[in-house]
Amino acid sequence: MSENLSVLGKARADYKPKLPLSLRTGPLKVLVNQGNATQSVRDQDKIKELFPNTYGAPILTFEAVEEKQTAGMPLNVGVVLSGGQAPGGHNVIAGIFDGIKAVIGGSKLYGFLGGPSGLVDGKYIEIDRELMGKYRNTGGFDIIQSGRTKLESTEQFDRCIAVVKKMDLNAIVIIGGDDSNTNAAVLAEYFAAKKVKCSVIGCPKTIDGDLKNEYIETSFGFDTAVKTYSELIGNIERDANSARKYWHFVKLMGRSASHIGLEAALQTHPNICLISEEIKEKKMTLEQVIFSIVDVVVARYGAGKNFGVALIPEGLVEFIPEFGILISELNEALAHNESEIKKAGKVAEMVEAACKHISEASAKLLKSLPDGIQLQLMLDRDPHGNVQVSLIETEKLLIEMVSKELKVRAFKGKFAALNHFFGYEGRCAAPSNFDADYCYSLGYAASVLVLHNKTGYMASVRKLTDGIDNWIAGGVPTTMMMNMERRHGADKPVIQKALVDLKGKPFKYFEKHRDEWARLEDYMFPGPIQYFGPTEVCDVTNYTLMLEHDALK
């Protein structure tokens, strides 16, 4: 791979990620401090019942000390990349690799191929120093690839146990988002119940930014992905301000939360940015959402500005109450009546078949939508039983409905709209210095958890705006983040998703300035991610973290 590296790639290969002080002395000289017992965010009795062996574990924080805290016995560790790609995954693996090698040279790291299915099927490779050296500080998950297989059946768990025993593994580290880390927690509980001496540790990954709490301040990849999108949005804003004749509707990744859209707005100052959580809070109808966009279009035209940029969150339709109810009812209908609905024939026939299993109000809304949107709502669900909202062309739906409303209002201007979807463009970008350091620290923290035989934990690094010397590394019990939710027509334990906090400082800053951004061209042009140069330029994190921690200067 090294011969295919660009000039930048070769320079990045030499970058040495920084560690917080608590990890710099190496895993053997880390004191693990235990906090109080924990409980889940909701549904405590049910979560405790489902996780009797791992529930209630304490929060852990690491402290560097002079004396060795444990013997340096060889470790055999397996690593899994699960779910969608996110910048920095390779550095998490590098952190695990360097951490266990620092324990003793005979330690080995194995990568399961293709995600969780590689663990179930026992398909793996050994990650040695030469292979690891080719992937440090690079984007993507291509060192072992990822996958979306869910670990949920007894048969799968028993096959995992067979693989663990055959490979003599001390631990498995699962790198993934909320669902993947839920799977990791379930696997940890199963191993503990079966007295299998193999730890299961998670690492918080998702560019969507919805895996966060007091101890997981951000999921890795979010920083890099939004900086990548914001560069493109800034370019579009420059183009819009130059041509002055197009409205650009940009859909951004983020099915379950609007963190990406909000952060991109803070970085670029678009004329419109819809925040799904606010729309749900205000119980806005689809018509009201359209009116809010049209009002800005008309006002800007009145000021001689027949152009603009609008950011649309990928999961918008699920947050419009009437749409959310429709999707929820369709999820249930398809979970129990998929064969009947899918075999009905053309789109119109499928709609009629589906309407038999949903409420009258939802049926009315479904029938009112364009054929293309109806079909997209009927497509196969994702592995978690949810509608694949990334396949719903929300930006095109909004453009079509805005255009219709402008005609109703006898709009005298020309509404020329272009649509974009930024998703895959950011998932495998070379990690920013922040993500490179953060991911490496998460991986190294995971190696400490493994060394101390902890299980059912997620690696944690916090105080992320205080300077890396002051970052606090440790571990958080995954059950602490869990609640019960409806999935595939049944109640399941899952990690609670973190939505945009409408009372939080990032949203309040956006709310304060958005009317001004709607009227003016206060566009910001972030440009490409910077890797070399002054620390205040290259190591800076995102606005969301800085505003949340009062670190914005």
KOLSE-478051 format. One record per residue (C-alpha): residue in one letter; x, y, z. Coordinates in steps of 0.001 Angstrom, whole numbers, padded with zeros to 6 digits, always signed. Each point is the difference from the previous one (the first is absolute). Layout:
aXYZ/...
// end
This chain:
m+000000+000000+000000/s+002850+002425+000819/e+000966+000340-003658/n-003495+001355-000691/l+000205+002763+002587/s-000243+003608-001124/v+002499+002587+001149/l-002434+000901+002793/g-000526-003685+000797/k+003714-000576+000429/a+000261+003009+002291/r-003003-001169+002025/a+001568-003431+000419/d+002724+001678+002059/y-002430+001823+002300/k+000296-001130+003617/p-003390+000221+001740/k+000070+001617+003412/l-001221-001686+003195/p-001410+001481+003213/l+002421+000052+002920/s-001760-002902+001728/l+000984-002358-002841/r+003496+001196-000896/t+001776-002195+002540/g-001448-003111-001663/p-002787-002406+001003/l+001969-001694+002792/k+000355+003259+001913/v-003639+001017-000055/l-001971+000043+003231/v-003683-000753-000596/n-002165+002069+002345/q-003560-001202+000571/g-002964+002291+000523/n-003420-000815+001384/a-002344-002663-001340/t-002016+001112-003025/q-003496-000531-001378/s-001555+000245-003455/v-001417+003301-001255/r-003526-001471-000006/d-001855-003270+000549/q+002381-000923+002822/d-001853-003096+001206/k-000305-001497-003470/i+003611+000738-001018/k+001262-001449+003300/e-002096-003118-000598/l+001467-000434-003489/f+003599+000686+001085/p+000338-001581+003475/n+003743-000653-000343/t+001140+003345-001398/y-002560+002533+001256/g+000980+002612+002577/a+003757-000048-000587/p+001886+003173+001040/i+001387+002726-002244/l+003776-000372-000350/t+002630+002732-000342/f+003685-000539-000708/e+002916+001559+001811/a+003689-000288-000896/v+002202-001273+002841/e+003665-000981+000406/e-000510-003582+001180/k-001271-002812-002231/q-003613-000828+000780/t-000175-003444-001569/a+002232-002697-001419/g+000871+000129-003670/m-001518-003213-001307/p-000491-000479-003777/l-003443+001006-001248/n-001956-001375-002943/v-002548+002563-001124/g-002474-000018-002884/v-001395+003164-001552/v-003222+000505-001977/l-001014+002994-002124/s-003797+000186-000001/g-002470+002178-001897/g+000723+002904-002319/q+003475+001390-000476/a+001265+002963+002020/p+003319+001864-000228/g+002487-001184+002593/g-000895-003692+000255/h+003489-001048-001008/n+001461+002114+002797/v-002223-001705+002563/i+001489-003289-001167/a+003485+001535+000130/g-000632+001096+003597/i-001074-003535+000968/f+003008-001452-001841/d+002539+002286+001652/g-001673-000400+003389/i+000129-003791+000113/k+003508-000071-001517/a+001107+002325+002802/v-001240-002595+002496/i+002287-002671-001438/g+001410-000627-003460/g-001662-003394-000345/s-003499+001492+000046/k-001968-000439-003206/l-002788+001972-001674/y-002393-001744-002363/g-002393+001778-002334/f-003296-001712-000787/l-000840+000451-003661/g-003179+001664-001232/g-001427+001079+003337/p-001840-002105+002604/s-000541-002812-002513/g+003771-000540+000012/l-000162-000603+003738/v-002906-002420-000317/d+001636-001896-002879/g+003544+000131+001378/k+001421+001853-002989/y+002950+002131+001040/i+003543+001119-000672/e+002807+000860+002364/i+000800+003708-000036/d+003770+000240+000230/r+002242+003034+000190/e+000514+000188-003771/l-003714-000130-000804/m-000870+002483+002739/g+002645+002386-001317/k-001796+000261-003338/y-003236+001289+001545/r+000929+002433+002769/n-001726+003389-000295/t-001965-001092-003077/g-003732+000134-000575/g-002219-002948-000715/f-000459-003453+001488/d+001805-001878-002747/i+002621-001639+002218/i-002598-002683+000904/q-003232+001488-001467/s-003245+000478+001867/g-003446-001594+000005/r-003491+000385+001455/t-000746-003500+001263/k-001875+000225+003303/l+001131-002206+002859/e-003294-001009+001573/s-000608-003747-000144/t+001152-002736+002364/e+001422-001885-002974/q+002178+002997-000920/f+001173+000442+003599/d+000931-003678+000306/r+001951+000164-003251/c+001826+003040+001357/i+000896-001992+003104/a+001419-002791-002160/v+002136+002533-001881/v+001171+001625+003242/k+001087-003346+001446/k+001708-001121-003202/m+001981+003257-000212/d+000553+000223+003775/l-001191+003612-000003/n+000213+002174+003083/a-002277+002650-001468/i-002016+001201-002962/v-000229+003724-000779/i-003046+000991-002064/i+000319+003384-001689/g-003413+001342-000961/g-002979+002251+000613/d-002862-000291+002461/d-001443-003197-001471/s+003408-001646-000363/n+000917+000870+003574/t-003364-001332+001140/n+000957-003259-001713/a+003345+000131+001805/a-001786+000407+003345/v-002301-002952-000727/l+002993-002139-000991/a+001873+001023+003177/e-003009-001022+002094/y-000279-003360-001787/f+003699-000742+000492/a-000244+000919+003687/a-003055-002227+000470/k+001828-002917-001650/k+003181+000640+002049/v+002002+000675-003156/k+003170+001849+000998/c+000067+002413-002921/s-000674+003704+000473/v-002180+001925-002455/i+000818+003700-000349/g-001654+002621-002231/c+001293+003178-001638/p-002416+002856-000911/k-000139+000492-003765/t-002495+001850-002189/i+000256+003101-002143/d-003654+000733+000865/g+001071+001269+003421/d-002949-001644+001783/l+002103-002242+002247/k+000912+002479+002708/n-000586+000793+003647/e+001897+001400+002962/y+002733-002614-000347/i-000048-000483-003779/e+000281+003656-000996/t+000105-000797-003696/s+000112-003070-002202/f+003076-000309-002133/g-000206+000996-003651/f-002553+002753+000586/d+002657+002723+000065/t+001637-001064-003277/a-003222-000777-001860/v-001650+003346+000760/k+003173+001911-000863/t+000026-001847-003323/y-003657+000808-000682/s+000483+003593+001097/e+002801+000490-002500/l-002401-001126-002768/i-002850+002145+001352/g+002313+003008+000139/n+000935-000622-003632/i-003689-000136-000930/e-000675+003214+001900/r+002804+001704-001908/d-001473-001285-003247/a-003522+001116+000949/n+001252+003448+000897/s+001857+000177-003302/a-002725-001225-002376/r-002868+001504+002030/k-002681-002062-001749/y-000239-003354+001787/w-001402-001323+003238/h+002069-002949+001223/f-001737-002583+002191/v+002627-002117+001771/k-001056-003158+001829/l+002479-001083+002654/m+000497-003371+001672/g-001565-000566+003383/r-003150-002141+000147/s-000744+000209+003694/a+001302+003441+000940/s+000958+003336-001567/h+003462+000377+001537/i+001706-000001-003400/g-002354+002629-001408/l+000334+002210+003066/e+003807-000205+000063/a+000191+000628-003763/a-002227+003065+000468/l+002265+001291+002762/q+002972-000417-002311/t-001546+001449-003192/h-002971+002300+000899/p-002515-001148-002667/n-003203+001907-000733/i-002158-002887+001229/c+000755-002940+002253/l-002800-002252+001183/i+000488-001657+003387/s-002139-003119+000240/e-000236+000076+003791/e-001394+003550-000058/i-002593-000934-002608/k-001129-002908+002158/e-000051+002156+003139/k-002195+002601-001737/k-002193-002752-001492/m+000373+001544-003444/t-001869-001556-002888/l+001612-000590-003374/e-001943+003001-001299/q+001395+002227+002742/v+003540-001125-000779/i-000557+000897-003652/f-001451+003392+000950/s+003053+000780+002141/i+002294-000627-002974/v-002207+001915-002431/d-000064+003003+002317/v+003811+000249-000187/v+000047-000484-003770/v-002582+002752-000493/a+001703+002390+002432/r+003392-000448-001647/y-001535+000549-003446/g-001565+003199+001293/a+003488+001146+000990/g+001328-000769-003479/k+001530-003342+001015/n-001542-002792-002030/f+002416-002625+001328/g+000996-001728+003196/v+001153-003138+001772/a-002174-002275+002150/l+001232-002891+002160/i-002377-002934+000463/p+000573-002773+002574/e-000253-003486-001438/g-002551-001150+002571/l-002281+003036-000277/v-003130-001876-001052/e+000082-002207+003098/f-000085+003094+002230/i-002990+001652-001651/p-002638-001404+002396/e-002487-001124-002643/f+002829-001506-002070/g+001580-001619+003038/i-003274-001695+000870/l-000358-001182-003592/i+003503-001477-000043/s-000462-001647+003390/e-003267-001571-001118/l+001559-001116-003287/n+002898-001579+001922/e-002510-002004+002049/a-002100-000848-003060/l+002995-001251-001955/a+001384-001880+002999/h-003163-002106+000148/n-001498+000203-003523/e+002950+000479-002351/s-000899-002845-002348/e-003569+001239-000493/i+001090+003591-000635/k+002998-000708-002238/k-001921-002470-002187/a-002884+002399-000619/g+001527+001162-003299/k+000689+003565-001091/v+000572+002905+002361/a-003693+000949+000125/e-000973-003570+000889/m+002701-000221+002693/v-001269+003262+001475/e-003551-001355+000121/a+001208-003203+001650/a+002043+001931+002570/c-002898+002331+000779/k-001968-002967+001380/h+002500-000237+002841/i+000511+003664+000918/s-002195+002757+001403/e-002363+002058-002141/a+002103+003165+000474/s+003193-001774-001048/a-001746-001564-002983/k-001161+003444-001111/l+003543+001407+000255/l+001537-002972-001813/k-002435+000332-002890/s+000714+003735-000299/l+003720-000495-000624/p+001636-000251-003430/d+000358-003536-001364/g+003764+000094+000368/i-000166+000822+003711/q-002697-002655+000527/l+002288-002599-001555/q+002972+001107+002078/l-002086-000373+003162/m-000815-003582-001011/l+003589-001095-000599/d+001643-002738+002066/r+000790+001017+003574/d+003504+000233+001398/p+001386-002761+002287/h-001653+001701+002985/g-003477+000015-001554/n-000051+003717-000828/v-000812+001745-003250/q+003162+000802-001952/v-000403+003748+000090/s+003216+000557-001965/l-001888-001425-002986/i-002857+002481+000411/e+000786+002992-002184/t-001176+002531+002547/e+001814+002855-001678/k-001850-000670-003277/l-003314-000274+001836/l+000584+003407+001606/i+001044+001591-003290/e-003142-001303-001717/m-002313+001166+002782/v+001716+003396+000362/s-000394+000513-003731/k-003726-000798+000223/e-000516+002385+002914/l+001837+002794-001830/k-002436-000412-002869/v-002905+000213+002430/r+001445+003260+001304/a+000430+001314-003564/f+003748+000331+000522/k+001426+002319-002648/g+003559-001227+000180/k+001590-003095-001455/f+000566-002873+002433/a+002875-002011-001450/a+000987-002663+002521/l+002851-002507+000010/n+000182-002960+002371/h+003004-001648+001644/f+000519-002831+002484/f+003212-000050+002024/g+000479-003303+001750/y+002593-002419-001279/e+002302+002913-000819/g+000822+000410+003698/r-000031-003520+001427/c+003512-001008-001070/a+001830+003334-000042/a+003485+000092+001487/p-000590+000793+003681/s+000575+003505+001282/n+002756+000358+002587/f-002719+000068+002646/d-001524-003285-001179/a+003438-001560-000540/d+000945+000769+003614/y-003427-000775+001453/c-000304-003350-001778/y+003513-001073+000924/s-000736+000901+003637/l-003264-001991-000081/g+001816-003053-001316/y+002755+000336+002581/a-002612+000391+002753/a-001687-003184-001269/s+003308-001847+000409/v+000133+001079+003668/l-003557-001267+000557/v+001020-003309-001583/l+003115-000225+002166/h-002134+000411+003129/n-002555-002613-001140/k-002868+002487-000209/t-003020-000983-002071/g-003217+001687-001081/y+001809+003345-000136/m+000415+002648-002668/a+003338+001798-000252/s-000352+003645+000986/v+002146+003108-000473/r-001468+003283+001199/k+000798+003645+000848/l+000769+000255-003699/t+000234+003800-000157/d+002426+000321+002931/g+003130-000869-001971/i+001193-003554-000512/d+002190+000047+003110/n-003201+000312+002006/w-002149-002533-001847/i-001438-002564+002427/a+000103-003602-001204/g-001998-002853+001492/g-002962-002270-000535/v-003780+000287+000253/p-002374-002951+000567/t-002017-000373-003179/t-003154-000925+001933/m+000126+003495+001534/m-001027+001422-003404/m-002837-002416-000732/n-003790+000059-000102/m-002777-002056-001606/e-001195+000834-003511/r-002335-001540-002563/r+001933-001847-002728/h-001332-002515-002549/g-003347+000008+001770/a+001504-000872+003409/d+001532+001844+002979/k+003813-000155-000047/p+002766+001363+002249/v+002001+002600-001912/i+002308+002910+000690/q-002064+003181+000182/k+000727+002293-002931/a+001084+003540+000832/l-002072+002557-001908/v+000779+003680-000495/d-000691+001740+003296/l-002251+002952-000812/k+001033+001606+003290/g+003678-000670-000615/k+002531+002670-000883/p+000698-001159-003601/f-003677+000232-000973/k-000516+003256+001907/y+002921+001567-001868/f-001502-001142-003307/e-003469+001212+001004/k+001390+003420+000884/h+001651+000493-003401/r-002143-001879-002535/d-002325+002898-000902/e+003053+002110-000786/w+001512-002822-002058/a-003313-000377-001872/r+000026+003663-001092/l+003685+000526-000672/e+002897-001756-001674/d+001944-000510+003197/y+001410-003148-001549/m+003015-001690+001554/f+002469-001914-002159/p+001824-002508+002240/g+002185-001377-002784/p+001751-003370+000210/i+001072-001640+003248/q+003450+001201+001076/y+002498-002556+001302/f+003204+002012+000277/g+000609+003403+001496/p-000953+001899+003163/t-001790-002032+002673/e-002884+002486+000108/v-000664-000781-003664/c+000814-003702-000261/d-001125-001423+003343/v-003160+002040+000424/t-003132-002044+000596/n-003561+000774-001127/y-002371+002784+001064/t-002377-002424+001713/l+002612-001123+002504/m+001392+003492+000473/l-003426+001510+000681/e-001022-002845+002303/h+003136+000529+002091/d+000170+003813-000178/a+003249-000262-001952/l-000947+002124-003028/k+002315+003008-000129/
// end
